[in-house]
Amino acid sequence: MSIRINGTKFLADFMKNGTRYRRQFDTDAEAREWESMLRKRLVLGQSITDLVSEYKPTGLSVREILDETYRHHWANTKNERHQRVNIKQLETFFGYDTPIVTITTDACDEFLRHLEKRNLSPSSINSRLSTLSKALKFAADRGHITNRPVITRQRVGNNARLRFFSQEEEYEILDALTADSRDAFAEFFRWSMDTGMRPIEARHIPTKAVRYDDELGWLVDLRRTKNSYPRTIPLTDRAYNAFVALSEDSEYPFARFTEANIRSNWKFVREVVGDTDPEFVFYLTRHTCASRLVQRKVDLYTVKEFMGHKTYEMTMRYAKLSPRNMIDAKEALQQTA
């Protein structure tokens, strides 16, 4: 049973097959009876219209509370853009028209689990939880809710998790850059993600270093590298398109991305996505490239050559495995048990 006290009422609130069912009652017994009957009908595939159509909570919606909180606390501040991103995610998860009175501690815990599944950093997760907490406090201070849900935060620190960009973080970064018309830096980000190249290496690449091979397709030859270890990298379609877009008016298409340029653009990214983790740096593009190669079962020798490492120890330092790899390892061992 998922019965919670909500003010002077008892709220039945549970998820089934991705759908949330809620209804409020005067007594605990009524709430339990309703939930038991609804679960039974869902299992049997019977109609539930009469059980769910009557409950229509009143009061302000999630969107209305978030809009009010935004106007009172974040509008016209340096944090405005970042909060808009968080608000959009809250509205998407909880539902625009969901009454704020139905947001319980359990619902907040579900939101936390949702964020964790996206493999966001602890600081990114806590940023979104902070926005939710601020909105709930705003609602409580003005009497829209009587019980303020408890929100659990994640621990932030170097031991919280190994760091590389998740797919969700990559999309969020690119969306932020595109929305702010930072198209050139977005292309550089794509190039760096798919080549694993150090920024200092990319800056010294002339257009003539990119060539076509009948068997491998488009390649880039690196002659000036950090450790004087030349290498050739095959280009994904995305990396090649980034090269074309940036080489239209320059013999050295990536020379513009100096340390100062990267620092300025990345400061913008950090503010928009709300990630204050010291490890959230542009150089994670290189970490992520190596990690994805390993996660997608590319052999370590190929990863070593692709990244330009002199030793396997260096390759393993960058090849941070995801939980999925650990599951694969366990399943492989179980097959022989």
C-alpha positions in Angstrom: 0.0 0.0 0.0 1.1 3.6 -0.7 -1.1 5.6 1.7 0.3 8.9 3.0 -1.2 11.6 5.2 -1.7 14.8 3.2 -2.9 17.5 5.5 -6.1 16.3 7.1 -6.7 13.7 4.4 -5.2 10.3 3.4 -3.7 10.2 -0.1 -3.4 6.9 -2.0 -0.6 7.5 -4.5 1.1 4.7 -6.5 2.6 3.9 -9.9 1.6 1.1 -12.2 3.0 0.5 -15.7 4.3 4.1 -15.9 1.0 5.7 -14.9 0.5 7.4 -11.5 -2.8 6.9 -9.7 -3.8 9.3 -6.9 -6.9 9.9 -4.8 -7.6 11.5 -1.5 -9.9 10.2 1.2 -11.1 11.2 4.6 -10.0 8.0 6.3 -7.1 5.6 6.0 -9.5 2.6 5.5 -11.2 4.3 2.5 -7.8 5.0 0.9 -6.7 1.4 1.3 -9.9 -0.1 0.0 -9.7 2.1 -3.1 -6.1 1.3 -3.8 -6.7 -2.4 -3.3 -9.7 -2.4 -5.7 -7.9 -0.4 -8.3 -4.8 -2.6 -8.3 -7.0 -5.7 -8.7 -8.8 -4.3 -11.7 -5.5 -3.2 -13.3 -4.2 -6.8 -13.0 -7.4 -8.3 -14.4 -7.7 -5.7 -17.2 -11.0 -4.5 -16.0 -12.4 -0.9 -16.4 -11.2 1.6 -13.8 -13.2 4.6 -15.1 -15.5 4.8 -12.1 -12.5 4.7 -9.7 -10.4 7.4 -11.2 -12.8 9.8 -12.8 -14.3 11.2 -9.5 -11.0 12.4 -7.9 -10.2 15.9 -9.1 -7.8 17.6 -6.6 -8.2 21.4 -6.5 -5.6 24.1 -5.9 -2.7 25.4 -8.0 -1.0 23.2 -10.5 2.7 22.4 -10.7 3.1 24.8 -13.6 1.4 27.6 -11.7 3.5 27.2 -8.6 6.7 27.0 -10.7 5.7 30.1 -12.6 5.1 32.0 -9.4 8.3 30.9 -7.9 10.2 31.9 -11.0 8.7 35.4 -11.0 9.5 35.9 -7.3 13.0 34.4 -7.1 14.7 33.9 -10.5 13.3 36.3 -13.1 16.0 38.8 -14.3 18.8 37.2 -12.3 22.0 35.5 -13.5 20.4 32.2 -12.5 17.3 32.7 -14.8 18.4 30.6 -17.7 19.5 27.7 -15.5 16.2 27.7 -13.6 14.2 27.7 -16.8 16.0 24.4 -17.8 15.2 22.9 -14.4 11.6 24.1 -14.5 11.0 22.4 -17.8 12.3 19.1 -16.5 10.1 19.3 -13.4 7.0 20.1 -15.5 7.7 17.2 -17.8 8.2 14.7 -15.0 5.3 15.7 -12.7 2.9 17.0 -15.4 2.0 20.6 -16.1 -1.5 20.4 -14.6 -0.8 18.1 -11.7 -2.1 19.7 -8.5 0.8 20.7 -6.2 -1.0 19.2 -3.2 -0.5 15.7 -4.7 3.4 16.0 -4.8 4.4 13.8 -1.9 7.7 12.6 -0.5 7.3 9.4 -2.5 6.8 11.4 -5.7 10.0 13.4 -4.9 11.9 10.1 -4.4 10.6 8.9 -7.8 11.9 12.1 -9.3 15.3 11.5 -7.7 15.4 7.9 -9.1 14.5 9.3 -12.5 17.4 11.7 -12.5 19.8 9.0 -11.3 18.8 6.7 -14.2 19.9 9.5 -16.5 23.4 9.2 -15.1 23.6 12.9 -14.2 26.3 14.1 -11.8 25.3 14.5 -8.1 25.6 18.3 -8.4 23.3 18.3 -11.5 20.8 16.2 -9.7 20.9 18.4 -6.6 20.4 21.5 -8.7 17.1 20.1 -10.0 16.1 19.0 -6.5 16.9 22.5 -5.2 14.5 24.0 -7.7 11.8 21.6 -6.7 12.5 22.4 -3.0 12.3 26.1 -3.6 8.9 25.8 -5.3 7.5 23.6 -2.6 8.6 26.0 0.1 7.0 28.8 -1.9 3.8 26.8 -2.0 3.9 26.0 1.7 4.7 29.6 2.8 1.5 30.7 0.9 -0.7 28.0 2.2 -1.1 26.1 -1.0 0.2 22.9 0.7 0.0 22.0 4.4 2.7 19.3 4.5 6.0 20.0 2.7 7.5 16.8 1.2 11.0 15.7 2.3 13.6 15.9 -0.5 16.7 13.7 -0.3 19.9 15.1 -1.8 22.8 13.3 -3.3 26.3 13.4 -1.8 28.7 15.5 -3.9 32.4 14.7 -4.0 35.2 12.9 -5.8 34.0 9.6 -4.5 30.4 10.0 -5.6 31.0 8.5 -9.0 33.5 8.2 -11.8 33.0 11.2 -14.2 32.2 11.2 -17.9 29.3 12.7 -19.9 26.1 10.6 -20.1 24.1 10.7 -23.2 21.5 12.9 -21.5 24.2 15.4 -20.4 25.5 15.5 -24.0 22.1 16.3 -25.4 21.5 19.0 -22.7 24.9 20.7 -23.4 24.3 20.7 -27.2 20.7 22.0 -26.7 22.0 24.9 -24.5 24.7 25.9 -26.9 22.4 25.8 -29.9 19.7 27.8 -28.1 22.2 30.5 -27.3 23.5 30.6 -31.0 26.9 29.2 -29.9 26.9 26.9 -33.0 30.6 27.0 -33.6 31.4 25.8 -30.1 28.7 23.1 -30.4 30.5 21.8 -33.5 33.8 21.8 -31.6 32.1 19.9 -28.7 30.8 17.3 -31.2 34.2 17.0 -32.8 35.9 16.5 -29.4 33.4 13.9 -28.3 33.8 11.7 -31.3 37.6 12.0 -31.8 38.7 12.1 -28.1 41.2 14.7 -29.2 42.9 17.1 -26.8 42.0 20.7 -27.5 45.7 21.6 -28.0 45.9 18.9 -30.7 42.8 20.1 -32.5 44.1 23.7 -32.6 47.1 22.6 -34.8 45.1 20.6 -37.4 45.2 22.2 -40.9 42.4 21.4 -43.3 44.8 19.2 -45.4 45.2 16.8 -42.4 41.7 15.5 -43.2 41.7 13.0 -46.0 39.5 10.3 -47.5 40.4 6.6 -47.5 38.5 4.1 -49.8 38.3 1.6 -47.0 38.0 3.6 -43.8 36.3 6.8 -45.1 37.3 10.2 -43.7 40.3 10.3 -41.5 42.4 13.0 -39.7 46.1 12.7 -39.4 47.6 14.1 -36.2 51.3 14.9 -36.4 51.6 17.4 -33.5 50.4 15.7 -30.4 51.0 16.2 -26.7 53.2 13.2 -26.2 54.8 13.3 -29.7 52.9 10.1 -30.6 51.4 10.6 -34.1 48.1 8.9 -34.9 45.3 8.7 -37.4 41.7 8.8 -36.3 38.7 7.7 -38.4 36.0 10.3 -38.3 32.3 9.7 -37.6 29.8 11.5 -39.8 29.2 13.9 -37.0 32.9 14.7 -36.6 33.4 15.1 -40.3 30.4 17.5 -40.6 31.8 19.5 -37.7 35.1 19.8 -39.5 33.4 20.9 -42.7 31.3 23.5 -40.9 34.3 25.0 -39.2 36.7 24.9 -42.1 34.7 27.1 -44.5 36.8 30.2 -43.8 39.9 28.9 -42.0 42.9 26.8 -42.8 43.1 25.8 -39.2 39.4 25.3 -38.3 39.9 24.7 -34.6 42.5 27.3 -33.9 39.8 29.7 -32.6 39.1 27.5 -29.6 41.8 28.8 -27.4 41.9 28.1 -23.7 40.2 31.5 -23.1 37.5 30.7 -25.6 36.8 27.2 -24.1 36.8 28.7 -20.6 34.2 31.3 -21.6 31.9 28.9 -23.4 32.2 26.3 -20.7 31.3 28.8 -18.0 28.1 29.4 -19.9 27.4 25.7 -20.1 28.0 25.2 -16.4 25.6 28.0 -15.6 22.8 26.7 -17.9 23.0 23.1 -16.8 23.6 24.0 -13.2 26.6 21.7 -12.7 29.0 23.1 -10.1 31.1 19.9 -9.8 34.8 20.8 -10.2 35.2 17.7 -12.4 32.6 19.0 -14.9 35.1 20.4 -17.4 35.4 20.4 -21.2 38.2 17.9 -21.1 35.6 15.3 -20.2 35.0 15.0 -23.9 38.2 13.0 -24.1 37.4 10.9 -21.0 33.9 10.2 -22.5 35.3 9.2 -25.9 37.6 6.6 -24.3 34.9 5.4 -21.9 32.4 4.9 -24.7 34.8 2.9 -26.8 35.4 0.5 -23.9 31.7 0.4 -22.9 30.8 -0.5 -26.5 33.3 -3.4 -26.4 36.1 -2.0 -28.5 39.3 -3.9 -27.7 41.8 -2.1 -25.5 44.6 -2.1 -28.1 42.3 -0.3 -30.5 41.2 2.2 -27.8 44.9 2.7 -26.9 45.8 3.6 -30.6 42.7 5.7 -31.1 43.4 7.8 -28.0 47.1 8.0 -28.6 48.2 6.5 -25.3 51.7 5.1 -25.0 50.7 2.5 -22.3 47.7 0.4 -21.5 47.8 1.9 -18.0 46.9 5.3 -19.4 44.1 3.7 -21.5 42.6 2.1 -18.4 42.8 5.4 -16.6 40.5 7.0 -19.1 38.3 3.9 -19.7 35.8 4.3 -16.9 33.3 1.5 -17.0 29.6 2.0 -16.6 27.3 -0.1 -14.4 26.1 -1.9 -17.5 29.6 -3.3 -18.1 29.6 -4.7 -14.5 26.2 -6.4 -15.2 27.6 -7.9 -18.4 30.6 -9.2 -16.4 28.3 -10.8 -13.8 26.1 -12.4 -16.4 29.1 -13.8 -18.2 30.3 -15.5 -15.0 26.8 -16.8 -14.2 26.7 -18.6 -17.5 29.6 -20.8 -16.5 28.3 -21.5 -13.0 
